[in-house]
Amino acid sequence: MTTKFPTINSTLCPNKLGKLIQQKYDLSNKTECKIFRLAMNHLYIVFDGENKYVFRVYTHNWRTRLEIEEELRLLTLLKNAGRQVAFPIVDESKQFIQEIEASEGKRFGVLFSYAKGVKTAKFSPQTSFLIGQALAKVHQSTENIELKRMPYTVENLLTNPVLKTKEFYNTNISEVQFLESLSAFLKLKMESLDKSKMRFGAVHLDVWFDNLHINNEKEITFFDFDFCGNGYLCFDISYFLFQLFSTHLNEEEFQIKADNFLKGYESVTEISDEEKMFLPFACLAIMTYYISVQCDRFEYWTNIFLNEDHLKRMVGNLKRWMSYHKIEIE
């Protein structure tokens, strides 16, 4: 007698998934479903004639149903406000979330609109201005919005993540020591902020070229709000600037695009002096958190690159940013 072996992270058959989506959303018999990316979550591209969608299957035990509902509530709010985001689509029974019994247990799936345009890190300074404008408009709609999701606090961005990273590498290498020192330094920065001058609300926390499409160099659409939560709105600004810096080794080119991005943002809404002061530091806290996420979800998103050399590269990017901004850990 044979028994099915337990799994922790299966890949759903795209053909079977396509038939389920066709049935649930009343799509045509031309519906096709193809794997796009198997990472933190599993993404499938769904074609129905000329129509195109993205179906996200959350990995097992990654997000609760409530967390997903809150993400979709935020996206619906943004869509209704006229902001350019990929939005969730209801099925024939007016439900956003599909429950799928995978071999490892229950997983959730959501169908999203497909963002127009293309994904590219090689955009012009003019497009960088438009990205800033688009993000500012999103923030106009998310300021003072509270989600029933993670608050991006000192504890959740710095204290707990450093512990998880130390546990994963299980060694006191210099990069882990650096993250411990950086965390202590950033805690003091965050605790000394004048919160009355910091805009707070729902944040995306993963705004960079990989999570936005550019259509005809003039229309920006944001997607993948999987990490949305509660925090300072300038977290999104700082993180975009850090990713822009990471993808532009030419620092003069980076600065031109960074300046245009900030000008675009401030053409819509002001960034306070307190927020501007915090911009060079905010992304360091976010990256400390994301390093720990890679470690924490390794068994579900295993990568051969997640080793000490990878950590050295990640820390190297942080140090390059700190050098550029003349940040020294005291």
PATOR-994936 format. One record per residue (C-alpha): residue in one letter; chain; x, y, z. Coordinates in steps of 0.1 Angstrom, whole numbers, m for minus. Layout:
BEGIN
residuo	cadena	x	y	z
A	A	X	Y	Z;
...
This chain:
BEGIN
residuo	cadena	x	y	z
M	A	0	0	0;
T	A	14	34	m10;
T	A	5	67	7;
K	A	10	102	m6;
F	A	41	118	7;
P	A	35	152	26;
T	A	46	184	9;
I	A	52	219	21;
N	A	50	238	m12;
S	A	34	223	m43;
T	A	30	238	m78;
L	A	m6	238	m90;
C	A	m11	224	m125;
P	A	m17	255	m148;
N	A	m41	236	m170;
K	A	m64	225	m141;
L	A	m61	259	m126;
G	A	m71	275	m159;
K	A	m103	254	m160;
L	A	m111	264	m124;
I	A	m106	301	m132;
Q	A	m127	297	m164;
Q	A	m155	282	m144;
K	A	m153	306	m114;
Y	A	m151	338	m135;
D	A	m172	327	m164;
L	A	m144	332	m189;
S	A	m146	318	m224;
N	A	m135	283	m236;
K	A	m104	300	m250;
T	A	m90	305	m215;
E	A	m53	295	m211;
C	A	m33	296	m179;
K	A	5	296	m178;
I	A	31	297	m150;
F	A	48	331	m148;
R	A	68	330	m116;
L	A	72	307	m86;
A	A	86	327	m58;
M	A	73	342	m25;
N	A	39	336	m41;
H	A	30	317	m73;
L	A	19	338	m103;
Y	A	0	326	m133;
I	A	m8	345	m165;
V	A	m44	339	m176;
F	A	m54	346	m212;
D	A	m89	348	m224;
G	A	m88	359	m260;
E	A	m75	395	m260;
N	A	m81	398	m222;
K	A	m52	391	m199;
Y	A	m51	386	m161;
V	A	m28	376	m133;
F	A	m38	349	m108;
R	A	m18	349	m76;
V	A	m17	317	m55;
Y	A	m4	326	m20;
T	A	21	300	m6;
H	A	8	279	23;
N	A	7	297	57;
W	A	21	329	42;
R	A	m9	352	45;
T	A	m41	347	65;
R	A	m75	352	49;
L	A	m79	384	68;
E	A	m46	398	57;
I	A	m55	391	20;
E	A	m89	406	25;
E	A	m72	438	38;
E	A	m49	439	9;
L	A	m78	436	m15;
R	A	m98	462	5;
L	A	m68	486	0;
L	A	m66	479	m37;
T	A	m104	484	m42;
L	A	m102	517	m23;
L	A	m73	528	m46;
K	A	m92	517	m77;
N	A	m123	536	m67;
A	A	m102	567	m61;
G	A	m89	565	m97;
R	A	m54	554	m87;
Q	A	m34	533	m112;
V	A	m32	499	m96;
A	A	m38	463	m107;
F	A	m70	455	m89;
P	A	m87	423	m77;
I	A	m116	408	m98;
V	A	m147	392	m83;
D	A	m159	358	m95;
E	A	m195	349	m105;
S	A	m205	346	m68;
K	A	m190	380	m60;
Q	A	m161	366	m41;
F	A	m125	378	m45;
I	A	m107	349	m28;
Q	A	m106	313	m40;
E	A	m98	286	m15;
I	A	m77	258	m30;
E	A	m70	225	m13;
A	A	m34	218	m23;
S	A	m15	187	m11;
E	A	2	208	17;
G	A	m31	223	28;
K	A	m53	253	21;
R	A	m40	280	m2;
F	A	m57	312	m14;
G	A	m59	325	m49;
V	A	m69	359	m63;
L	A	m75	371	m99;
F	A	m61	405	m107;
S	A	m63	428	m137;
Y	A	m31	429	m158;
A	A	m12	462	m156;
K	A	m8	478	m190;
G	A	28	484	m202;
V	A	61	469	m195;
K	A	85	463	m166;
T	A	119	479	m170;
A	A	147	493	m148;
K	A	159	515	m177;
F	A	134	543	m176;
S	A	140	580	m184;
P	A	143	608	m158;
Q	A	109	620	m172;
T	A	94	587	m164;
S	A	109	588	m129;
F	A	90	621	m124;
L	A	58	603	m134;
I	A	65	575	m110;
G	A	69	600	m82;
Q	A	36	617	m92;
A	A	18	583	m93;
L	A	31	573	m59;
A	A	21	606	m43;
K	A	m14	602	m56;
V	A	m16	567	m41;
H	A	m4	581	m8;
Q	A	m31	608	m9;
S	A	m55	579	m8;
T	A	m37	558	18;
E	A	m28	585	43;
N	A	m45	578	77;
I	A	m59	545	63;
E	A	m53	516	88;
L	A	m51	480	77;
K	A	m56	449	99;
R	A	m21	439	88;
M	A	15	442	101;
P	A	25	476	116;
Y	A	60	484	103;
T	A	75	493	137;
V	A	110	491	152;
E	A	101	457	166;
N	A	89	443	132;
L	A	115	460	110;
L	A	146	456	131;
T	A	144	437	164;
N	A	127	405	153;
P	A	142	404	117;
V	A	178	405	131;
L	A	170	376	154;
K	A	156	356	124;
T	A	186	363	103;
K	A	210	352	130;
E	A	190	320	135;
F	A	191	312	98;
Y	A	229	317	93;
N	A	236	302	127;
T	A	270	319	128;
N	A	284	352	140;
I	A	298	363	107;
S	A	307	400	102;
E	A	276	407	81;
V	A	253	396	108;
Q	A	273	416	133;
F	A	269	446	110;
L	A	231	441	108;
E	A	230	440	146;
S	A	248	473	149;
L	A	228	489	121;
S	A	196	478	138;
A	A	206	494	171;
F	A	215	526	152;
L	A	183	527	133;
K	A	162	521	164;
L	A	175	553	178;
K	A	167	571	146;
M	A	131	559	145;
E	A	125	565	181;
S	A	137	601	179;
L	A	114	610	150;
D	A	89	638	155;
K	A	58	616	147;
S	A	36	647	143;
K	A	55	656	112;
M	A	55	621	97;
R	A	26	611	75;
F	A	12	577	85;
G	A	m11	552	67;
A	A	m12	522	45;
V	A	21	516	27;
H	A	30	493	m2;
L	A	66	487	11;
D	A	78	471	m22;
V	A	77	500	m47;
W	A	104	494	m74;
F	A	106	487	m111;
D	A	97	450	m106;
N	A	63	460	m92;
L	A	52	486	m116;
H	A	45	488	m153;
I	A	52	517	m176;
N	A	28	522	m205;
N	A	40	544	m234;
E	A	64	562	m211;
K	A	35	581	m195;
E	A	12	558	m176;
I	A	23	541	m144;
T	A	5	512	m128;
F	A	15	497	m94;
F	A	9	461	m85;
D	A	19	434	m59;
F	A	7	449	m27;
D	A	15	417	m9;
F	A	37	435	17;
C	A	12	463	24;
G	A	8	473	60;
N	A	8	503	83;
G	A	37	527	85;
Y	A	52	560	75;
L	A	44	569	39;
C	A	80	579	34;
F	A	90	542	37;
D	A	77	538	1;
I	A	97	569	m11;
S	A	129	557	6;
Y	A	126	521	m7;
F	A	121	533	m43;
L	A	152	555	m40;
F	A	172	526	m26;
Q	A	162	503	m54;
L	A	169	530	m80;
F	A	204	534	m65;
S	A	209	496	m65;
T	A	201	494	m103;
H	A	222	524	m113;
L	A	259	521	m107;
N	A	264	555	m123;
E	A	257	577	m93;
E	A	252	608	m114;
E	A	225	591	m134;
F	A	209	579	m102;
Q	A	208	614	m87;
I	A	191	629	m118;
K	A	164	603	m117;
A	A	161	605	m79;
D	A	157	643	m81;
N	A	130	639	m108;
F	A	112	613	m88;
L	A	111	636	m57;
K	A	100	665	m79;
G	A	72	645	m94;
Y	A	61	634	m59;
E	A	61	670	m45;
S	A	43	683	m76;
V	A	13	664	m60;
T	A	20	666	m22;
E	A	47	679	1;
I	A	73	658	18;
S	A	80	673	52;
D	A	115	682	64;
E	A	113	654	90;
E	A	104	629	63;
K	A	132	641	41;
M	A	157	637	70;
F	A	145	601	75;
L	A	146	591	38;
P	A	183	579	38;
F	A	176	557	69;
A	A	141	543	62;
C	A	152	519	34;
L	A	179	505	56;
A	A	153	493	81;
I	A	131	479	53;
M	A	161	460	38;
T	A	170	446	72;
Y	A	134	433	73;
Y	A	135	418	38;
I	A	168	400	45;
S	A	150	382	73;
V	A	120	374	51;
Q	A	142	356	27;
C	A	156	336	56;
D	A	123	329	72;
R	A	106	317	40;
F	A	135	297	27;
E	A	117	264	28;
Y	A	89	278	7;
W	A	111	299	m17;
T	A	143	281	m17;
N	A	171	297	m37;
I	A	207	285	m42;
F	A	218	321	m39;
L	A	206	324	m3;
N	A	240	318	14;
E	A	267	338	30;
D	A	279	353	m3;
H	A	244	365	m10;
L	A	243	381	25;
K	A	276	398	17;
R	A	262	413	m15;
M	A	231	425	3;
V	A	251	441	31;
G	A	274	455	4;
N	A	245	473	m12;
L	A	235	488	22;
K	A	271	500	28;
R	A	273	515	m6;
W	A	241	535	1;
M	A	254	545	35;
S	A	286	557	20;
Y	A	268	577	m7;
H	A	247	594	21;
K	A	277	597	45;
I	A	259	576	71;
E	A	282	563	98;
I	A	271	539	126;
E	A	282	556	158;
